[in-house]
Amino acid sequence: MTRLLVFCLVCSAVLSAGVWYCSQCGHSNPDYEKQCNYCGKPK
């Protein structure tokens, strides 16, 4: 069970490389964006 959880965390980290998620609205944004494309909150 623990191994599966670690595997999932590693996979999600690899898949989301180059992307950050806004802490306010949860929208995903490319790494080069300094603020959220959806709500405008700074990174």
Backbone hydrogen bonds in HBPLUS format (Angstrom, degrees):
<---DONOR---> <-ACCEPTOR-->    atom                        ^
c    i                          cat <-CA-CA->   ^        H-A-AA   ^      H-
h    n   atom  resd res      DA  || num        DHA   H-A  angle D-A-AA Bond
n    s   type  num  typ     dist DA aas  dist angle  dist       angle   num
A0005-LEU N   A0001-MET O   3.11 MM   4  6.40 155.2  2.17 145.9 152.1     1
A0006-VAL N   A0002-THR O   3.00 MM   4  6.30 162.0  2.03 153.8 157.9     2
A0007-PHE N   A0003-ARG O   2.89 MM   4  6.07 159.9  1.94 148.4 154.5     3
A0008-CYS N   A0004-LEU O   2.94 MM   4  6.18 156.7  1.99 148.5 154.3     4
A0009-LEU N   A0005-LEU O   3.02 MM   4  6.29 156.6  2.07 148.3 154.5     5
A0010-VAL N   A0006-VAL O   2.94 MM   4  6.20 159.5  1.99 153.4 158.6     6
A0011-CYS N   A0007-PHE O   2.92 MM   4  6.13 163.7  1.95 151.4 156.1     7
A0012-SER N   A0008-CYS O   2.94 MM   4  6.11 162.2  1.98 149.5 154.1     8
A0013-ALA N   A0009-LEU O   3.03 MM   4  6.17 148.4  2.13 141.5 150.1     9
A0014-VAL N   A0010-VAL O   3.00 MM   4  6.28 153.2  2.08 149.3 156.2    10
A0015-LEU N   A0011-CYS O   2.91 MM   4  6.11 163.9  1.94 153.7 158.2    11
A0016-SER N   A0012-SER O   3.01 MM   4  5.99 146.1  2.12 139.2 147.2    12
A0017-ALA N   A0014-VAL O   3.36 MM   3  5.39 166.1  2.38 106.9 108.3    13
A0019-VAL N   A0016-SER O   3.06 MM   3  5.41 139.5  2.23 141.7 137.5    14
A0031-ASP N   A0018-GLY O   2.87 MM  13  5.01 141.4  2.02 135.2 129.4    15
A0020-TRP N   A0029-ASN O   2.82 MM   9  5.36 161.0  1.86 156.3 162.7    16
A0029-ASN N   A0020-TRP O   2.75 MM   9  5.36 154.9  1.82 157.0 165.8    17
A0022-CYS N   A0027-HIS O   2.92 MM   5  5.37 166.9  1.94 151.4 153.1    18
A0026-GLY N   A0022-CYS O   2.88 MM   4  4.64 133.5  2.10 118.1 130.8    19
A0033-GLU N   A0030-PRO O   3.09 MM   3  5.69 158.0  2.14 117.3 123.8    20
A0043-LYS N   A0034-LYS O   2.80 MM   9  5.41 164.6  1.82 148.2 142.8    21
A0036-CYS N   A0041-LYS O   2.84 MM   5  5.25 161.0  1.88 139.3 144.1    22
A0040-GLY N   A0036-CYS O   3.03 MM   4  4.58 133.8  2.25 113.8 125.3    23
